[in-house]
Amino acid sequence: MTEYLLHITIISGLYIILTLSLNLIIGYCGQVSLGHAAFYGLGAYTSALLTIHWQVPFFLALPTAAVIAALFGLGLGIPTLRLKDDYLAIVTLGFGVIVDLILLNLELTGGPDGLARIPPPRLAGIDFRNKVYYLLLVAAVVAFTLGLIYRLVHSCHGRALKAIRDHEITARVMGINASAYKISIFTLAAGLAGLAGSLYAHYITFINPESFGLHTSILVLTMVVLGGMGSILGSVVGAGVLTILPELFRRFADYQDVAYGAMLIALLIWRPQGLLGSGKISQKFSLSKNRAKKER
Amino acid sequence: MGTAMLTLKSVHSYYGSLHVLKGVSLHVRAGEIVALLGANGAGKTTTLKTISGLIKPRKGQVEFQGEDISRLSAEAIVQRGIAHVPEGRRVFSSLSVAANLELGAFARRDQQAVKSDLRELQERFPILRERAKQPAGTLSGGEQQILAMARALMARPKLLLLDEPSMGLAPRLVKQVFAIIRHLQETGTTILLIEQNARAALKVADRGYVMETGRISLDGTAAELMDHNEVKRAYLGKGYQEVWEE
C-alpha cells in the first residue's frame, strides 16, 4: 500500500512539473500549446538513449534531456511565436504528431516497442529503486521548478509577461520585446517538460511512444485549465487532482471518461477560470481585486 | 521654434496588401504640439503606428533627430525617446496602477531616476498614488486615460504620440486631459496628437495637418486651420456648419 501511495505521489510530481511549465505558456503568454507531451517525450528518450547506449550517468543525462527539449522548443518557437494569433496551437499539434511518428518509426528509439531496461539513477551509493529516494529526487525537481517559476513571475519579467498578455501592442510601445519574451518562455517550458520526461523514463525504466502522444498533451492541458490559468498553486492542485481522482475511481474504470467529461463541463459552467485561476476567460473585477490584496 | 525633430518623407504603409498611407510627409519641431486631424479611416492611427515602429513603411523615410528610424524595431524606437499612447486607453488592466507606471519605464536603465519620476507623477496626479495598488482595470475611463499618459511620461519621452486621448470621455474630463497636454508642452515635451475633437485639438496645438484617405490634404498653423472651411468639411461632411458652431 505504501508503495502504491509513493507511486501516485511520484507520478503527481511529474505531472506538477508538466502542468507548471505548460501554464507558463498558457497563463503567462496567452498562447496554447497542444504538443507539450512531445517535449516530455523528447526528454525521456534523450535521457534513456544517453544512459543505455553511451553509459552517461543519470545526473548528466537529466540536464542534457532538458537542454535538448529546450532546443526543440526554441526551434519551434522562433518561427511561430513571431506571428500573431494562435498559430502556436496548430504548429504544436503538428509537432506532437511528428514526434510521435518519428519515435514510432525510428530504429534507434525501438519503434512501438520503445526502450526497456533504462538504468535507475545512482548517486554515491543511494539506490533510487527505493521509491522513497526517488520521491525525494522528484520533490527536489518540483521544488526547483516551483522556485524558478515563482521568482520569474514575481520579477520585472513576470510583469512584462502580464503586460504582453493584457495588451501586446501597448506592451511593445513600452519597449517590451514581446516575441523575444514569448520565445524565451516557450523554450524554458519545453526544457522543464524535458526534465519531467527524464525523471519519468528512469522511474518506469521502460518507455514507448504511447506515453507521449496527444492524449498526454490534452491531459496536461486539462490540468492547467482545472487548476486555473496563470496560477502556480492552481497547477499543483490541478495536476494532483487529475492524477489522484482516476485512481480513486479505478473500480469504475469503465465510466472514468464519463466522469472526466462531466467534471470538465461542470467546471466550464461554474468556474471557467479554473479552481484557483485569476480568470482570463471571464475577467471579473471582484476577483482581480481579491488577488491584488493577496499579492500585497 | 527649432529645427524638425521628426520628419516623415512620403511614407507608404500597408496593412497586408491594403495600401493605407499613400505618401505622407509631415514634420514636428522640438517643443511643438502638432495636431493630426481627419475623418475615420484617413490613416491617422496608421501614421502613428508607423512612427513608433509597430508597422514598417514600405517606402519613404521616418527621421527622428536626424536618424532614419523607419527600419528600427518598436523597442529600439522607444529607447530613442518616442512614447506612444495607443487609442482606447490601453492600460494593463490586471496589473496595479503602480506596476503600469513602472512598465512605462521598461526601456530605461536609470532606476533611481525612475523612482523619483514615479513620485513626481504621483504628486502631479494624486489619483495615481491613491489607487497605486488597485488593478488598473478598476479605474474610471478618465483615470485610465491619465494613467496611460502618465505611463508614457515614465519613459521620459522627447516626443509623445497621443492617439485620441479624449475618446469616450465626459466633457469635464476632456478639459482635464487637454490641460495636461498643455502642461506637458510647457515642461518641454513635444507632442503629435490625433483628435476627433478638432476644435479642442487646434486650441492647444501650434500647427496641424489634415489627412484624407491616406494623404495629407492640408496643413497650416492652428489658427489658420481653425478658420478653414476645408477642415470642417473634411471632418464633418456637408452639414458641418450646425455641428461646428454648436
Interface residues (C-beta under 8 A of the other chain):
Chain A: C156 R159 A160 K162 A163 R165 D166 H167 I169 T170 A171 R172 V173 M174 G175 I176 N177 S278 Q283 F285 S288 K289 A292 R296
Chain B: S52 L54 S73 A74 E75 V78 Q79 A83 H84 P86 R90 V91 F92 S93 S94 L95 S96 A99 E102 L103 G104 F106 A107 K133 Q134 P135 G137 T138 R151 A155
